[in-house]
Amino acid sequence: MTDLTTEVLPPRPAGPPEPRSLRSAPVVADRVFRGGAYSAGILTVAIMLAVGVFLSVRAGDALVVAGPSFLTTQEWSPETGTFGVAAVLFGTVTIAIVAMAISVPLALGTALLISEIVPPRLRSFLITMVDLMAAVPSVVFGLWGVFFLQANVIPVAEWISTYFGWIPVFQVTDATGARLTEAGAFTSSAFIAGIVVALMVVPTQTSVMREAFSQAPLGEREGALALGSTRWGMIRAVVLPFGRGGIIGGTMLGLGRALGETIAVVMIISPIFTINTQLLKTGTNSVSALIALRYGEASQFGLSALMAAGLVLFIITLIVNFTASTIVARSRSGAESN
C-alpha cells in the first residue's frame, strides 16, 4: 500500500513580508562624485559667509559712527562724519527697475522666438549669437552707451518728457519747477544707464528662459495643436506655464546683475548725492559706482564707509536671490500647465 502521508510545513510568520532592500554598495566613482558635490556646496556657502563677515568687520567703524542714519542720509562725506547710502541706493534701485522694465519683455520675446518660432537651422545660429552677447565685456557696453546710444536716446527722452511729463517720474525740471528742454538736461541719466544695463542682462535672461521653454513636453504641445489651438494658444497654454520658473529665475538673475553692475554705469552716469526721482534728468548714482569712484582716494575711515555701502548691496543681492529661489521652488517649471 502506498504511503499518502505528507510533511506538514511550519506556519508562516504573521505580518507583511519585509521589503527587499534595493540599496547597493556604492562604487568608488559614486563616492568621489558625492564627496565632490558636498565639498563644492560647502565651499560655496563658506565663501559667501566669509565675504559677509569680511564686509561686516571692515564696515564696523563706519557703521558705529553713522548709526541707523546710514540708510537715510543722502550726503557722502566720511571726513566730516556725514555719510549715507540713501541717494546711491535709490539710484541703484532706479537703474535696476529701468533695466528690468526693458530687458524682461525683450528677453521673453527673444526666448519664445528662438524656442518656438524660428526653424532649427536658424535657431542654432541665434543661440550662439545670444551666448556670445553674454560674453561681451561691460566696458564695451559702456563705451557704446556713451558714444552712440546716449546721443540717439536723448530725442526719445525729450519726447517722453513732452508727452508724458504729467507723470512725475518723466518730468525734467529745475529747482524752481520750470521745465527743462535743452539736450544737456537729458544726458547721463538713470534712463540711459538702465537701457545699457538692460542690454547687458538680456542674454543671460534669454538663455535661462529659452532653456526652460525648450523643456516643455512635446506630447502636450502636440495635444494642444491637435485640439485646434493656434501656435500662440499652444504657447500660452503649455509653454508659458511650464516655463514659469525659468521666467522668474531669469528675471531675478538679471536683477541681481543689474544691481551690481559697475563699469558701464560709471562711464554713463553723472554722479550726484541727492535723490533724483526724475528718470530722464541728468544725474544719478549707484552703490557699485560709488565704490569704484571713491576707492582709490579714500582714507582708512573712508574705506570703512565704502565697505559699509558694499555690505548693504551684498545684503540686498542675497535677499533678491533667496526670494528668487523661493518663488522658483513654488512654481517649478513643468509642475503644471493649463
Phi, psi and omega in degrees: 000142182278138179278115182264010181288142179241156181282130180274120180279149178293147180297144179287144180297145180286157177101162181292151180291151179290134179292146180285132181288130178260004182278130179247160180293126182295141177274174184297320182297319178295319179296318180295317180296315180297317179296319178295321179294315178298318181296318180296316179296315180296320180295320179297313179296321181295321179294318178297317178296321179295320177297314179298318179295318180300312180296320181296318181293314182290333181271357185301314182300315181292320181292328177295319180288315185283319182071202181298338180293352178300329181273350184243348181276135180269327183290151177232093179216078182300332182296327180265358180083008179245104182202152179189173186248016183299312183291313183290327178291320176297317178296321178299313180294321180297312179298319180295321180294316177300317180298317180292323180297333180266318190284323185296309177298322180294316180293320180297314179295320179294319179296318178293322178299314183290318187275337189237338191251305189289154177291161185302322182296315178288333182298315180297323178294316180293323177299317179296318181294318179296317179295325178291325177298326179293340182267358180290130180297151181294331180295329177293316176298321179296315178298317179297320180293321182287313190265347180235304188294317187301314181296329181273342180271335181305314176299324177294317178297321177296320179295318179297317180294327182289315188262343179237020180294345176290347172271126187306321184290342180260005176282150173228099185229163175269192184294333180272355181094002179284140183287134178263138183237346181290151185296331181296340180282351184250003182273159173052044183260170175294332179295313180292316178298322179295323178296315180297315179296324179299315180292337177284326184267348180302314181301318179295314179297319180298317181298317180294314181294317180298319179297321178292319180293323183291344180271002178298136186300133180295325180297319179290326176298309181294325178296319179295318179292323180293333179276006176098010181287147172284173180296317178294323177297320177295318179297317182291325185271334186242303190291311184295314176299322180292324182266018183300317179297322178294323178297313181294316180297316178295321179297313181291325177296317176294324178296319178298321178288323180296324180293329184256005181296137189240293193298312182298321180292318180300321182288339187258314191285162169251103191296133173224162180238045170225151179287117179252106182275358181263108187297327187272351186273148178302137174107119173196185179197170177211161182296313181295322178294321177301313181296317181294323184279329186258353187294317186292331185251007186280146173282183180297318178288325176297323176296322178296321178295320178294323176296324177295319176296319177296326178295320178297315179296322178298316180294318179298318179296319177297318179298317179298315183292318179293322176297318179298315181296324178293316180295318180295321179296327180278340179232062184297136179302129178088000181292326179202158173212141184276000000 
